[in-house]
Amino acid sequence: MGFLNETAKALGIEQGITNQSFCYISPDNGIVVEGYKKVYELSIARIVLLLIDGRRIEILGNNLTIKELSHREISILGSISTVNFV
């Protein structure tokens, strides 16, 4: 369970939060995605993630590397140039 889900649960907000995805972007450092299902495509310049809601998110940049934080949360480190839903 991600940070936002834990916070929502602590506040008593449990309805409708299980199938959402959230992105936190720092262009110089990387991106954290909550609610990903699997890595769809992987290279040092392009990473595509399948989200739990069925959408795909494409991250473009330089020297991209993946570090999984926890179940359904992933961190991608590197210099991010573009983030798109595809």
Secondary structure, 3 states (H helix, E strand, C coil): CCHHHHHHHHCCCCCCCCCCCEEEEECCCEEEEECEEEEEEECCCEEEEEECCCCEEEEEEEEEEEEEEECCEEEEEEEEEEEEEC
